[in-house]
Amino acid sequence: MIIFRYIFAETFKAQLAVFTVLLTIFTSQTLMRVLDDALEGKVPTELVFGMLMLNIPPLSGLILPLSLFIGIFLAHGQMYADSEMTVVKACGVSEWYVTRVTLVLALLIALLTAFHTLWWTPSSYEQREILRQEIKADAGLATLMPGQFQYSSNQKSVIFVHSSDKDTQELEKIFVAQVQNREQIGNRFNLVYAEKGYVEQVSTGAEMLRLTDGHAYQGSIGMLDYKLSDFQRYSMIIKEQTIEELRLKIMAIPTLELLSRDDSAAQAELQWRISLPLAVIIVALIAVPLARVKPRQGKYAKLVPAFAIYLVYFLLLMAGRSALEDGKIPMKLGLWWIHAGALVYGIYLFTMERTLGRQLLSIFTRSKA
């Protein structure tokens, strides 16, 4: 029990230190991005702290597997370098016992990661979406500046607004030149003038310019086919929902709701949320045998190649997630084949230092020869 507590405590302290350092670094980077958005007027200054806090749960969920992986290397590498692990094994403690102790910690970290990815992270994305909608409430004034000719966000219209009311978000005396093809702008035109208007965000995430009491002019330069019409209401899309906005909305969906959906984007998000806590167990199984070093090798001798293995694992997960979203990978296959490959590799590393593993390897080598 003393050995159990010692190995557990040393690994946990190393993991906690790595987690704190990595979270501080990534949070500082996020803070710089939020401050840049605040300086550009994209985010109100009073919401900077709230946006920063809502970024912590997603970051924590991503950092926890990596911090455990590095923490195992730091703790076990130090024990190998100080010959503590040699003494422990000389007292009859097996490699499997050390692995079991580490897996107990990994299980606790996996449960914490599951809490982040399955509940806390979607909740934080939902709150971020609410804040984003509050910021978008001023979209009419933020997107269309009075007294300036400017392109709409989708680059399909040139808009001029004479004035606006900050209290009612209402635009006055709006001129719009719709551009379907810039190369043909000299031949065809579609002009719209309205007395009143406002910007509205629809359920799809796109922004609509709603105009009232105006006139529309259509025709071709040099031709006499002009069409004039009056309207009471006129709508046009000035900003389309981006892929990133769509992904953020999917990330904000509660996990229980994702279980009832069968579309590829929802299933990819669900499998990604499950993948992170599952990866904690697998990377712990990989890290324990990789952290084993000889006294003359140095305690961090295998850290760089081990980190490369970790990086490949997570890059495959991210690539698999994108492929799953695009429908390039069957839903039943999902991301499980990546986890299965990493698990087999971890078992291989563990068994190669055991008698059974060496016997199996020798049998395989003889049969191959």
C-alpha positions as CSV (number, residue, x, y, z in Angstrom):
1,M,0.0,0.0,0.0
2,I,2.9,2.4,0.7
3,I,4.3,1.7,-2.7
4,F,0.9,2.2,-4.3
5,R,0.4,5.6,-2.6
6,Y,4.0,6.7,-3.5
7,I,3.7,5.9,-7.2
8,F,0.2,7.3,-7.3
9,A,1.1,10.5,-5.5
10,E,4.2,11.2,-7.6
11,T,2.4,10.6,-10.9
12,F,-0.5,12.7,-9.8
13,K,1.7,15.6,-8.7
14,A,3.6,15.6,-12.0
15,Q,0.3,15.4,-13.9
16,L,-1.2,18.3,-11.9
17,A,1.9,20.5,-12.5
18,V,1.9,19.8,-16.2
19,F,-1.8,20.5,-16.4
20,T,-1.5,23.8,-14.6
21,V,1.4,25.0,-16.8
22,L,-0.4,23.9,-20.1
23,L,-3.7,25.4,-19.0
24,T,-2.0,28.7,-18.2
25,I,-0.2,28.8,-21.5
26,F,-3.3,28.1,-23.6
27,T,-5.5,30.4,-21.5
28,S,-3.0,33.2,-22.1
29,Q,-3.2,32.7,-25.8
30,T,-7.0,32.6,-25.7
31,L,-6.9,35.8,-23.6
32,M,-4.9,37.6,-26.3
33,R,-7.4,36.5,-29.0
34,V,-10.3,37.8,-26.9
35,L,-8.6,41.0,-26.2
36,D,-7.8,41.5,-29.9
37,D,-11.5,41.0,-30.7
38,A,-12.4,43.5,-27.9
39,L,-10.0,46.1,-29.4
40,E,-11.6,45.6,-32.8
41,G,-15.0,46.0,-31.4
42,K,-16.1,42.4,-32.1
43,V,-16.6,41.6,-28.3
44,P,-17.8,44.2,-25.7
45,T,-15.1,44.8,-23.1
46,E,-17.5,43.8,-20.3
47,L,-17.8,40.3,-21.8
48,V,-14.0,39.6,-22.1
49,F,-13.8,37.8,-18.7
50,G,-16.9,35.8,-19.4
51,M,-15.6,34.7,-22.8
52,L,-12.3,33.7,-21.3
53,M,-13.9,31.6,-18.5
54,L,-16.1,29.8,-21.1
55,N,-12.9,28.7,-23.0
56,I,-11.5,26.9,-20.0
57,P,-13.7,23.8,-20.0
58,P,-12.9,22.9,-23.7
59,L,-9.2,23.5,-23.1
60,S,-9.2,21.4,-19.9
61,G,-10.8,18.5,-21.7
62,L,-8.1,18.6,-24.4
63,I,-5.2,19.1,-21.9
64,L,-6.1,16.4,-19.4
65,P,-4.9,13.4,-21.6
66,L,-1.7,15.2,-22.6
67,S,-0.9,16.3,-19.0
68,L,-1.3,12.7,-17.8
69,F,0.9,11.4,-20.6
70,I,3.7,13.8,-19.8
71,G,3.1,13.5,-16.1
72,I,3.8,9.7,-16.3
73,F,7.0,10.4,-18.1
74,L,8.2,13.0,-15.6
75,A,7.3,10.9,-12.5
76,H,8.4,7.5,-13.8
77,G,11.4,8.8,-15.5
78,Q,12.6,10.5,-12.3
79,M,12.0,7.2,-10.4
80,Y,14.0,5.3,-13.0
81,A,16.8,7.9,-12.9
82,D,17.0,7.7,-9.1
83,S,17.0,3.9,-9.2
84,E,13.8,4.0,-7.1
85,M,12.0,1.8,-9.6
86,T,14.9,-0.6,-9.6
87,V,14.7,-1.0,-5.9
88,V,10.9,-1.3,-6.0
89,K,11.1,-4.1,-8.5
90,A,13.9,-5.8,-6.5
91,C,11.4,-5.9,-3.6
92,G,9.0,-8.0,-5.7
93,V,6.9,-5.3,-7.3
94,S,6.1,-6.2,-10.9
95,E,5.7,-4.0,-14.0
96,W,2.1,-5.0,-14.1
97,Y,1.6,-3.6,-10.5
98,V,3.1,-0.2,-11.5
99,T,0.8,-0.2,-14.6
100,R,-2.2,-1.0,-12.4
101,V,-1.4,1.9,-10.1
102,T,-1.1,4.2,-13.0
103,L,-4.3,3.0,-14.6
104,V,-6.2,3.7,-11.3
105,L,-5.0,7.4,-11.7
106,A,-5.9,7.3,-15.4
107,L,-9.4,6.0,-14.6
108,L,-9.9,9.0,-12.2
109,I,-8.6,11.4,-14.8
110,A,-10.8,9.7,-17.5
111,L,-13.9,10.3,-15.3
112,L,-12.9,13.9,-14.9
113,T,-12.3,14.2,-18.7
114,A,-15.7,12.6,-19.3
115,F,-17.3,15.2,-17.1
116,H,-15.6,18.0,-19.1
117,T,-16.4,16.6,-22.6
118,L,-19.9,15.2,-22.0
119,W,-21.4,17.9,-19.9
120,W,-19.2,20.9,-19.0
121,T,-17.8,21.7,-22.4
122,P,-21.2,21.5,-24.3
123,S,-22.7,23.7,-21.5
124,S,-19.8,26.3,-21.9
125,Y,-20.3,26.3,-25.7
126,E,-24.0,26.9,-25.2
127,Q,-23.3,29.8,-22.9
128,R,-20.8,31.1,-25.5
129,E,-23.5,30.9,-28.1
130,I,-25.8,32.9,-25.9
131,L,-23.2,35.6,-25.5
132,R,-22.5,35.5,-29.3
133,Q,-26.2,36.1,-29.9
134,E,-26.2,39.0,-27.5
135,I,-23.3,40.5,-29.4
136,K,-25.1,39.8,-32.7
137,A,-28.1,41.8,-31.3
138,D,-26.2,44.9,-32.3
139,A,-25.4,43.3,-35.7
140,G,-27.3,45.9,-37.7
141,L,-25.1,48.7,-36.5
142,A,-21.8,46.7,-36.2
143,T,-22.1,45.3,-39.8
144,L,-23.5,48.4,-41.5
145,M,-21.8,51.7,-40.6
146,P,-23.8,54.8,-41.5
147,G,-22.4,57.1,-44.2
148,Q,-20.2,54.5,-45.8
149,F,-20.4,52.3,-48.9
150,Q,-19.4,48.8,-48.0
151,Y,-19.6,45.2,-49.2
152,S,-21.9,42.8,-47.4
153,S,-20.2,39.9,-45.6
154,N,-21.0,37.5,-48.4
155,Q,-19.6,40.0,-50.9
156,K,-22.7,39.9,-53.0
157,S,-24.0,43.5,-52.3
158,V,-22.8,47.0,-51.9
159,I,-24.8,48.8,-49.2
160,F,-25.0,52.4,-48.1
161,V,-26.9,53.4,-44.9
162,H,-27.7,57.1,-44.4
163,S,-28.3,56.9,-40.6
164,S,-29.3,54.5,-37.9
165,D,-31.0,54.5,-34.5
166,K,-28.9,52.9,-31.8
167,D,-31.9,52.4,-29.5
168,T,-34.3,50.7,-31.9
169,Q,-31.5,49.2,-34.2
170,E,-33.4,50.6,-37.1
171,L,-31.6,51.7,-40.3
172,E,-32.8,54.7,-42.4
173,K,-32.5,55.5,-46.1
174,I,-30.8,52.3,-47.3
175,F,-29.3,52.0,-50.8
176,V,-28.3,48.5,-52.1
177,A,-26.6,47.5,-55.3
178,Q,-26.8,43.7,-55.6
179,V,-23.9,42.0,-57.3
180,Q,-24.3,38.5,-58.6
181,N,-21.2,38.4,-60.7
182,R,-18.5,41.1,-60.3
183,E,-17.3,40.5,-63.9
184,Q,-20.8,41.4,-65.2
185,I,-21.4,44.3,-62.9
186,G,-20.9,46.7,-65.8
187,N,-23.8,45.1,-67.8
188,R,-26.4,44.1,-65.3
189,F,-27.6,45.9,-62.1
190,N,-30.2,45.4,-59.4
191,L,-30.6,48.6,-57.3
192,V,-32.8,48.8,-54.2
193,Y,-33.7,51.9,-52.1
194,A,-35.7,51.7,-48.9
195,E,-36.8,54.2,-46.3
196,K,-36.4,51.8,-43.3
197,G,-34.6,48.6,-42.6
198,Y,-33.0,46.4,-40.0
199,V,-30.6,43.4,-39.7
200,E,-32.0,40.1,-38.4
201,Q,-30.2,36.8,-37.7
202,V,-32.4,33.8,-38.8
203,S,-32.4,30.3,-37.3
204,T,-29.9,29.0,-39.9
205,G,-27.3,31.5,-38.6
206,A,-27.4,33.8,-41.6
207,E,-28.0,37.5,-41.4
208,M,-30.9,39.0,-43.3
209,L,-31.3,42.7,-44.3
210,R,-35.1,43.4,-44.0
211,L,-36.2,46.5,-45.9
212,T,-39.6,48.3,-45.9
213,D,-41.2,50.9,-48.1
214,G,-38.9,51.1,-51.0
215,H,-38.2,50.8,-54.7
216,A,-36.3,48.2,-56.8
217,Y,-34.7,48.9,-60.2
218,Q,-33.4,46.2,-62.5
219,G,-31.9,46.3,-65.9
220,S,-28.8,46.4,-68.2
221,I,-26.6,49.3,-69.0
222,G,-27.2,50.4,-72.6
223,M,-30.5,48.5,-72.8
224,L,-34.0,49.7,-72.4
225,D,-35.3,46.8,-70.4
226,Y,-35.5,48.6,-67.1
227,K,-37.9,47.2,-64.5
228,L,-39.2,49.4,-61.7
229,S,-41.2,48.1,-58.8
230,D,-42.3,49.3,-55.4
231,F,-42.3,47.1,-52.3
232,Q,-43.5,47.1,-48.8
233,R,-41.1,44.4,-47.6
234,Y,-37.8,43.2,-49.2
235,S,-35.3,40.7,-47.7
236,M,-31.7,39.7,-48.7
237,I,-28.9,37.7,-47.2
238,I,-25.9,39.8,-46.3
239,K,-24.0,37.2,-44.3
240,E,-24.1,33.4,-44.6
241,Q,-23.4,31.0,-41.8
242,T,-19.8,29.9,-41.8
243,I,-18.6,26.3,-41.3
244,E,-17.0,27.4,-38.0
245,E,-20.3,28.8,-36.7
246,L,-22.1,25.6,-37.7
247,R,-19.5,23.5,-35.8
248,L,-19.8,25.7,-32.7
249,K,-23.5,25.2,-32.7
250,I,-23.1,21.4,-32.9
251,M,-20.5,21.6,-30.0
252,A,-23.2,23.3,-27.9
253,I,-25.7,20.5,-28.3
254,P,-26.1,18.5,-25.1
255,T,-24.8,14.9,-25.2
256,L,-28.2,13.3,-24.6
257,E,-29.6,15.1,-27.6
258,L,-26.7,14.0,-29.8
259,L,-27.6,10.4,-28.9
260,S,-31.0,10.8,-30.6
261,R,-29.5,12.3,-33.8
262,D,-28.2,10.2,-36.7
263,D,-26.6,12.8,-38.9
264,S,-22.9,12.6,-39.6
265,A,-22.0,15.9,-37.9
266,A,-23.8,14.9,-34.7
267,Q,-22.3,11.4,-34.6
268,A,-18.8,12.8,-35.2
269,E,-19.2,15.2,-32.3
270,L,-20.5,12.4,-30.1
271,Q,-17.7,10.1,-30.8
272,W,-15.2,12.9,-30.3
273,R,-16.6,13.5,-26.8
274,I,-16.3,9.9,-26.0
275,S,-12.8,9.6,-27.5
276,L,-11.1,12.0,-25.1
277,P,-11.8,10.1,-21.8
278,L,-11.1,6.8,-23.6
279,A,-7.8,8.2,-24.8
280,V,-6.8,8.9,-21.2
281,I,-6.7,5.2,-20.4
282,I,-5.0,4.3,-23.7
283,V,-2.2,6.9,-23.4
284,A,-1.5,5.8,-19.8
285,L,-1.1,2.2,-21.0
286,I,1.3,3.5,-23.7
287,A,3.2,5.8,-21.4
288,V,4.1,3.4,-18.7
289,P,6.3,1.1,-20.8
290,L,7.7,4.0,-22.9
291,A,8.8,5.8,-19.7
292,R,11.0,2.9,-18.8
293,V,14.7,3.9,-19.2
294,K,18.0,2.7,-18.2
295,P,20.0,4.7,-15.6
296,R,22.6,5.9,-18.2
297,Q,19.9,6.9,-20.7
298,G,18.6,9.9,-18.8
299,K,15.1,10.3,-17.4
300,Y,13.7,12.0,-20.5
301,A,15.5,10.0,-23.1
302,K,12.2,8.7,-24.7
303,L,10.1,11.8,-24.2
304,V,10.5,13.2,-27.7
305,P,9.7,9.9,-29.6
306,A,6.8,9.2,-27.2
307,F,5.4,12.7,-27.7
308,A,5.5,12.0,-31.5
309,I,3.5,8.8,-30.9
310,Y,0.9,10.8,-28.9
311,L,0.8,13.5,-31.6
312,V,0.1,10.9,-34.3
313,Y,-2.6,9.4,-32.2
314,F,-4.5,12.7,-31.7
315,L,-3.9,13.9,-35.3
316,L,-5.5,10.6,-36.5
317,L,-8.5,11.3,-34.1
318,M,-8.9,14.8,-35.5
319,A,-8.6,13.6,-39.1
320,G,-11.0,10.8,-38.4
321,R,-13.5,13.3,-36.9
322,S,-13.4,15.5,-40.0
323,A,-13.7,12.4,-42.3
324,L,-16.7,11.2,-40.2
325,E,-18.3,14.6,-40.5
326,D,-17.9,14.5,-44.3
327,G,-19.3,11.0,-44.5
328,K,-16.1,9.5,-45.8
329,I,-15.9,7.0,-42.9
330,P,-18.9,4.7,-42.1
331,M,-20.7,5.5,-38.8
332,K,-20.2,2.0,-37.5
333,L,-16.4,2.2,-38.0
334,G,-16.3,5.8,-36.6
335,L,-13.2,6.6,-34.5
336,W,-13.1,3.2,-32.9
337,W,-10.4,1.8,-35.3
338,I,-8.0,4.5,-34.2
339,H,-8.5,3.6,-30.5
340,A,-8.2,-0.1,-31.3
341,G,-4.9,0.5,-33.0
342,A,-3.5,2.6,-30.2
343,L,-4.7,0.0,-27.6
344,V,-3.0,-2.9,-29.5
345,Y,0.2,-0.8,-29.6
346,G,0.0,-0.2,-25.9
347,I,-0.5,-3.9,-25.1
348,Y,2.4,-4.7,-27.4
349,L,4.7,-2.3,-25.6
350,F,3.6,-3.7,-22.2
351,T,3.9,-7.4,-23.1
352,M,7.3,-7.1,-24.8
353,E,9.0,-6.7,-21.4
354,R,7.2,-9.7,-19.9
355,T,8.1,-13.3,-20.2
356,L,4.9,-14.1,-22.1
357,G,5.4,-11.3,-24.6
358,R,9.0,-12.4,-25.3
359,Q,7.8,-16.0,-25.8
360,L,5.1,-14.9,-28.2
361,L,7.6,-12.7,-30.1
362,S,10.1,-15.6,-30.3
363,I,7.4,-18.0,-31.6
364,F,6.3,-15.4,-34.2
365,T,9.9,-14.8,-35.3
366,R,10.6,-18.6,-35.6
367,S,7.4,-19.2,-37.6
368,K,8.2,-16.2,-39.9
369,A,11.8,-17.5,-40.5
